[in-house]
Amino acid sequence: MVRPIRFLAAGMVNTAFGLAFYPLLVWNVPFLHRHYLMALAIAQAVCLVFAYLTHKLGVFRTRGRVAQEFGAFSAFYIVNYAANWLTLPVLVEVAGIQPVVAQTAFTCVLIVGSWFWHSRVTFRVAGERP
């Protein structure tokens, strides 16, 4: 039961980091005021590495297998990033939602699926129950 609690704690840290990092880019880098998708790309790259490290070191505490785990971890987020890249412009340009609000909503949806993927695929230890 300790691992799910660590997962929630890491999720809170990762979410707070991600939710703070994107607005900081949009609000503090003049070029990114209008180029919110460029800010999204930068934020996603930085947050992916940060999240992998918090999951590997803080939640699942696995050893080795960095390339394999990072590949599986990244695969989950690449699919979600693609959906994010398709969804965010629709929410902003068509629905008229502010980019930060739209991105926050998308992030909330992402959180739910990540536990299942990471506990059953990315950091799964052979013979261990998720």
Secondary structure as UniProt FT lines:
FT   HELIX           2..28
FT   HELIX           30..34
FT   HELIX           36..53
FT   HELIX           54..60
FT   HELIX           66..89
FT   HELIX           90..94
FT   HELIX           99..117
FT   HELIX           118..122
FT   TURN            126..127
//
